[in-house]
Amino acid sequence: MLCPTCRNPMIVVEYHDIELDHCANCKGVWFDSGELELLLKSAGAETTPSLLAELATHPEAATSEKKRKCPICGRKMKKTKPHEGPELVIDVCQRGDGLWFDGGEVAQLISKQPEKLSGKQDSEKQVINFLEEVFQVE
């Protein structure tokens, strides 16, 4: 699978039952449908059954970032914000194939989840440590 940002081949990184596609060049991460929910659940966060479907209903984010193509279907993805605040804009396949996060954005999303964590701080730290180690997030 090619990276939607820099078009380099991505590598598959496994974490528990989740297979993430990671670009070693630009540090972006592709989540197939359902994988983000599994990652957040392993961190102890409460998630909706389909976070991807929910994000697809969010309004288009005003950004100067170029629209990227879904690495699965090739259609242009929608830029959206998963929560209030200007700092995080993610790319959502409107067909439902998955989500694209630029380098560092997954850790930003998880760091915005503390109010939704159900007391499983060890799990949260484990996921964040995994992200920092594998995706070289700081």
C-alpha positions as CSV (number, residue, x, y, z in Angstrom):
1,M,0.0,0.0,0.0
2,L,1.3,3.5,-0.9
3,C,1.4,6.4,1.5
4,P,-1.3,9.0,0.7
5,T,1.1,11.8,1.6
6,C,4.5,10.9,0.0
7,R,3.5,7.9,-2.1
8,N,6.2,5.7,-0.6
9,P,5.4,2.1,0.3
10,M,4.1,1.6,3.8
11,I,5.1,-1.1,6.2
12,V,2.6,-3.1,8.3
13,V,3.1,-2.8,12.0
14,E,1.2,-5.3,14.3
15,Y,0.0,-4.4,17.8
16,H,-2.2,-7.0,19.5
17,D,-4.9,-7.8,16.8
18,I,-4.4,-4.5,15.0
19,E,-2.4,-4.2,11.8
20,L,-1.5,-0.6,11.1
21,D,0.1,0.7,7.9
22,H,2.9,3.0,8.7
23,C,5.0,5.3,6.4
24,A,8.6,5.2,7.6
25,N,9.3,8.3,5.5
26,C,6.7,10.8,6.6
27,K,5.6,8.9,9.8
28,G,2.0,8.9,8.9
29,V,-0.4,6.0,9.9
30,W,-3.3,4.4,8.0
31,F,-6.1,2.8,10.0
32,D,-8.4,0.4,8.2
33,S,-12.0,0.6,9.2
34,G,-12.4,-0.5,12.9
35,E,-8.7,-0.4,13.8
36,L,-8.7,3.0,15.5
37,E,-11.6,1.8,17.7
38,L,-9.6,-1.3,18.7
39,L,-6.5,0.8,19.5
40,L,-8.6,3.3,21.7
41,K,-10.4,0.4,23.3
42,S,-7.0,-1.2,24.2
43,A,-6.1,2.1,25.9
44,G,-9.3,1.9,28.0
45,A,-11.2,4.6,26.1
46,E,-14.9,4.4,25.5
47,T,-15.5,4.6,21.7
48,T,-18.5,4.6,19.5
49,P,-19.1,1.4,17.5
50,S,-17.9,3.2,14.3
51,L,-15.7,6.1,14.9
52,L,-15.0,6.2,11.2
53,A,-18.7,6.6,10.3
54,E,-19.1,9.3,13.0
55,L,-16.0,11.2,11.7
56,A,-17.4,11.1,8.1
57,T,-20.4,13.1,9.3
58,H,-18.3,15.9,10.7
59,P,-18.1,19.0,8.6
60,E,-15.1,19.5,6.3
61,A,-12.3,21.2,8.1
62,A,-11.0,24.5,6.8
63,T,-7.3,23.8,6.1
64,S,-4.6,24.6,3.6
65,E,-3.5,21.0,3.6
66,K,-3.8,19.3,0.2
67,K,-6.5,16.7,-0.1
68,R,-5.1,13.2,-0.1
69,K,-6.4,10.1,-1.8
70,C,-7.4,7.0,0.0
71,P,-4.8,4.3,-0.4
72,I,-7.5,1.7,-0.8
73,C,-10.2,3.2,-3.1
74,G,-8.2,6.1,-4.6
75,R,-10.9,8.7,-3.9
76,K,-10.1,12.0,-2.3
77,M,-10.5,11.9,1.5
78,K,-12.4,14.4,3.6
79,K,-10.4,16.6,6.1
80,T,-12.1,16.6,9.4
81,K,-11.5,17.4,13.1
82,P,-12.3,14.7,15.6
83,H,-12.8,17.3,18.4
84,E,-12.8,21.0,19.0
85,G,-9.5,22.8,18.6
86,P,-7.4,23.8,15.6
87,E,-4.5,21.5,16.1
88,L,-5.7,18.1,14.7
89,V,-7.1,17.5,11.2
90,I,-7.4,13.9,10.0
91,D,-8.2,12.5,6.6
92,V,-11.3,10.3,6.4
93,C,-12.2,8.0,3.5
94,Q,-15.8,8.9,2.8
95,R,-16.4,5.4,1.4
96,G,-15.5,4.0,4.9
97,D,-12.2,2.4,4.0
98,G,-10.2,4.0,6.8
99,L,-8.5,7.0,8.4
100,W,-5.1,8.7,7.7
101,F,-3.1,10.4,10.4
102,D,-0.1,12.5,9.7
103,G,3.0,11.8,11.9
104,G,2.2,12.5,15.6
105,E,-1.5,12.9,15.1
106,V,-2.4,9.5,16.6
107,A,-0.7,10.4,19.9
108,Q,-2.5,13.8,19.8
109,L,-5.8,12.0,19.5
110,I,-5.1,9.6,22.4
111,S,-3.9,12.5,24.6
112,K,-7.3,14.2,24.0
113,Q,-9.0,11.1,25.4
114,P,-8.2,11.3,29.2
115,E,-11.8,12.3,30.1
116,K,-13.0,9.2,28.3
117,L,-10.6,6.7,29.8
118,S,-12.1,4.3,32.3
119,G,-9.2,4.2,34.8
120,K,-7.0,2.0,32.7
121,Q,-3.9,4.3,32.8
122,D,-1.5,1.4,32.4
123,S,-3.2,0.4,29.2
124,E,-3.1,4.0,28.0
125,K,0.6,4.3,28.8
126,Q,1.2,1.0,27.0
127,V,-0.5,2.2,23.8
128,I,1.3,5.6,24.0
129,N,4.6,3.9,24.6
130,F,3.9,1.6,21.6
131,L,3.1,4.6,19.4
132,E,6.2,6.5,20.6
133,E,8.5,3.5,20.0
134,V,7.1,2.3,16.7
135,F,6.1,5.5,15.1
136,Q,8.9,7.6,16.7
137,V,6.4,10.0,18.2
138,E,7.6,12.6,20.6
